[in-house]
Amino acid sequence: MAVKMYQELIQKTQDLTDRVIGIVDETHTITACSDLSMIGQTVEENISEYFTMSDVAVINGFTYRVIGGRVRYDSYVFVKGNDATADTLSGVLSASFGAMQDYYDEKYDKTNFVKNVMLENILPGDIYPKSKELHFNGDVPRVVILIRLVDRTEVFAYDIVQNLFPEKTRDFVINVGDNDIALVKEVKTGVQPRDLEKLARSIVDTLNSEFYTRAVVGIGTVVNSMRELSRSYKEAQVAIEVGKVFDVERVIMSYSNLGIGRLIYYLPTTLCNMFLAEVFKRGSVESLDHETLFTIQKFFENNLNVSETSRKLFVHRNTLVYRLEKIRRLTGLDLKQFDHAIVFKVALMVRKYLESNPTKY
């Protein structure tokens, strides 16, 4: 925040009290003060250690408070004295400076602007004027990479990701809820999904190997305008949700590579139920035992090749043919025929999707 704004408020407050008042930043340096000779001095004590239980502390005859009453340990207001007057005055100044800082961040902070655009907290018509006001280039390729923490951890994951992307004028790391961190990354024109997945892999590996924090990542598609940024964010969310249903082993999901799973995710559950009822009208899929379902899975993995599948399953070819015939009698679908196999594959995915208890109707 601009030090000038702090100093202006201090000068206005100075006429109302004879106390020395000032601001200390995260480097323990006095950046604004009613006693101009103190500006630039360094406070020797490690101030943050005094605020483990409270947002107020008395140090060497001065009353300190965390600005805004939020234990962020990055800036403090101080008032000379340790009496009730100093306590009250420091509280009022803390609240005032905190409100000023919130207003400043709201109006001038680029990260806050990007967050509001991504979460659709700003009208589309206001995006361009605000970009111009912030001298922000909104017409460059960007992508949203959503990092979802799987485990609750004491490690400051946000700070870790922030340190991985220190270029704060191009890349923006944003907290979204308790377990989600969004990285709005500026990319080169024509960047490929595999390049973004490689980047996401480096984030996951860093969190896991160095800080023992598990995470899954969803990657949206690249957009060329800030107006489309919210779409990339929604796509990253969908990528994680679809991955949870159809590919639980993967930790990195790209929206552009979700395949049929993405299509099924957008279908109403009523339509999904109707489709299943039509496919399995001759008999329920629940009547297929585990061995048969495992055989189907391997048959699909081996591109409907009977000989190769029987070899991989260590069963006789005739045994596999018998199992496939059993499925045909139950469902009317001959999995040796490509069109029938596609229908059955989609039906199994739809069933798996419905078992995940989607909230859509």
N, C-alpha and C positions, 0 to 999 in steps of 0.2 A: 504494500500500500504506500502511496506517496507520503513521504515524511512531512512535506509541506502542509498537508491537511491536518496532521497531528499538531504541528507547531502552531497553526492558526487557532485551533481550538484551545490549546494551552494558553495562548496569549489572551484570548477572550476570557478564560476562566481566571486568569491571574488577577484581574481587577476585583474578583469576588472573594479572594482569600489571600492571606499573607504567607501561606505555606508554599514551600518549593514543591513543584510537581513536575513529572517527566515521564518519558517512555524509554524502556530498555528492549532492544531487539533480541533475536535468537543468538546473536554472537556476544551477548551480555554488554553491548555498547549502548550508551545513552544517545539516542538519535533526536530527541526533542525534549526541551526542558524550559521551565520559566526562568531558571538561572542559566543564561546563555554560556557562561564560562564552563558549565558542566557537560555541554554537548561534545561528544567524541570521547569522553572518558569511559573506561571499561570497569564494570562492576566485577570485583575479584571473585565473589562467591559463585558457586555453581547453583544458580537460583532454583532450577527445577527440582533439586533435592528437597527444597522446603515445602513443596506442594504435593506431597504424597497423599495427604489426608484432607487437604483443603485448598481453596483457590486464593487464600490470603496468607501472608506471612510477614513477620516483622524482622528486618535484618539491619543491624547497625543503625538503629534509630529511624529507619524508614519503613513505612507500611507498603508492601507490594501486593498487587493482585494480578491474576491472569486476565488479560483483556477479554472482555465479554463473559467472564466467568466460566469459560470453556478451557479445560485443562489440556491445552495444546502445546504449552511450553515453548512458544515461539515469540511472544511479545508480552510485556508486562507494563503496568502503570505503577508509579510510586509516588507517595506523598510523604513529606518530612513529618516525623512524629509517630508515636505509637499509642496515642490516646483515642478516645471515642470519635473525636472530630476527624482524625486522620483515617480511621476505619470507615466512617460514613462517606467522606469525600472520595476516598479511593474506590469505594463501591459504586458511587455515582459516575465517576470518571471511567471506570471499567465498563459499565453498561453503555455509556455514551460512545466511547471509542469502539466498543464492539459493534454497536449499531452502525457507526460510520464505516467500519471495515466491511460489514455485510453489504452496505449500500455500494461501496466502492467496488467490491468483488462482483456484485450483481451487474454493475454498469460497465466496468472496464476489464474484467478478467476474461481472457479468451477461453480458458478451460471451462469456465461456467457457461459461457456462450455456447460452446460445442456441446456441453451436456444438455442444455435446454433444447437445442435443435434436435439432438439425438432422441430425447425423450418426448419430443413434440410439445414442449412447454412454451413455445414461441410461435406466433402466427407465421405462416409461410411468407406473407407479404412483408413481414418485419425482418426477415433474415438478411436480405440484401442491404437495407439501410444500416442494420446493426453491424454487418461485416465491414461496410465502408467506414463506420464510426471507429471500429477497432483496428482499422488497417489490416483486415484479415482477408486473405485470398481464399474465397469460397469455391473457386472453380478449378480445383486441382483434384486428381484421382485420390480417393480415400477409401478405406475399408474399416469396418468394425470387427475387431477380434474380441470375443467375449470369453473371459476366463472365469470359470465357476469353481470355487473351492469345494472339494468333496468333504474334507475334514475340518472341524473347528480347530483352530491353531492359535497359539500365542504369537506366532511369527507375524510381523507386519508385512503381509503379502503385497499390499498396495505399494509400500516403499520399495520392495524388491523389484516389482515390475517397473516402477518409476525409474529406478536406477538403471534398468536395462535399456530404457529409452529416454536418455537425458535431453534430447533435442525438443525442448518444450514449445518451440514455435511451430513445429511441424507435427509432432506426435503428442497426443493427449491421453493421459491415463486418468480414468474417472471411476470413482466408487459408485456402484449401483446396488443398493441394498447391502445386506450383511455378508453375502457370500459371492457376489458378482463384481468383477472388475472389467471395465470396458477399455480396450485400447483402440483409439481412433488413430489409425496409422496412415500417413501420407505415403503413397506408393508411386512407382514409375508407370507410365502408360504402357499397357500391354503386359502387366505382371501376370504370371500364371498361378493357378490355384496351388500347384505343387510348391511354388516358392513361398506362398503364404503358409502352407502347412509346415514347411521346413522351419519357418520363423516361429510358428506356434509350438513346434516340437522343442525348440530351444527354450521357450518359456516354461513349458511343462517340465523339462529335464532339470532346469535350474531350480524350480520350486521343489521338485521331488528329491533330487540328489544332494542339494546343498542345504535345504531347509526342511526336508521331510514333510512337505506339504503336497498332498495329492490334488490334482485339478483336472477338469475336462475343459475343452476349448471348442467353441463354435465360431465359424468364420463366415461372415456375410459376403455378398458380392461387392465388387469394386463399383463405387459411384463417382460421378464426375462433377457433382454439384452438392452444396450443403443442403439443398432442398430435399435431396434423396438420402441423406445420411440416416434418417430414422428407418428407412427401408432396410438398409444394410444391417442395422442393429436388430430389427425384428427377424431378419433372416438368420443372424447368428443365434438368436434365441431358439428359433425353430430347429436349427441344425443340432443343437444340444438335445432338445426334446425328442427329435426323431431318432437320434443316436441312442438315447436311453431305451427306446423301444426295440429297435431293429438291429442294433450293433453295440451291445453293451460292453464288448471287449475293447472297442476303440475309445481313445481319449481325445482325438482330434477329428472334428467333423466339419466339412465344407458344405455350405448350402448347395453349391453347384454340383456336388457329387453325391447327393442323397438318393438319386434314382427314384424308383417306384415308391419308396418309403415316404418321400416328400409329397407325392400325389395322394397317397392314402391318408396322410396326416390332415390334409385339407378337406377330406370328405366328411360329411355329416355322419354321425354314428347310426342314424336311422337307415341311411343308404347302405352303410357297411353291413348292417344286420340283414337287410333285404338281399344283398348280394350273396352272403353266406347261405341264407335259406335256399336260394336258387341253386347254388353250386352243390350243396350237400342235401338236396331234396330227397335223395334215395336213402340216405342214412347219415347219422351224425359223425363228424370227424372225431368225436371223443371215443368212438368205438375202435379207432385205430390204436393198436398198442404201441408201446415205446419203440420196440424193435422195428416195426413197420415205418414209423415216422423217421427213425434214424436212417433206414434204408432209402426213403424218399430224399432226405437231405443229401446223402452221398450221391444218389442218382443225379440230382441237380448239379452238384459240385463237379461231377464228371461229364457234364454236357450231354446227359441222356444216353450215354454210351453203356450198353448192358455189359459188354465184356469187361470194360475197364472198371466199372462199378463192382462187379462180382469179384474181380481180382483184388480190389482195395478192401472189400468186406471179407475176403477169405471164405467165400461161399461159392457153391457150384452155380453155374449160369442158370440152370433150370430152377434152382431155388429162388433166385432173384426174379425170374420170369413169373414164378408162382406168386410171389409177393405183389408184384405189379398187377397181376390178374385179379388178386384179391381186392386191390384198390379200385380196379375198374368195375368189379361187380358191386362194390359199395357205393361208388360215386358216379359211375357212368363215364368216368374220365380215363382215357388210355394214356398214361404218362409217357409212352414211347412215341406219341404224336406231339409235335412241338406245340401246336395250338392248345391242346388239352393240358400239357405241362405248364404252360404260361398261366392258364386259368387257375390251376391248382396251386401254383406258387403264389400268385396274388392272393388267393383265398386264405392260405396259411398266414400270410403277412397281415391281412385284414383281421384275422382271428387274434393274432398276437397283439395287434394294435388295440382291439376292443378289450383284451385282457389287461391292458395297462390302465384301464379306467379313465379314458379321456373325458374332459369336462364338456366338450362340445356336444351338441344335440342335433 
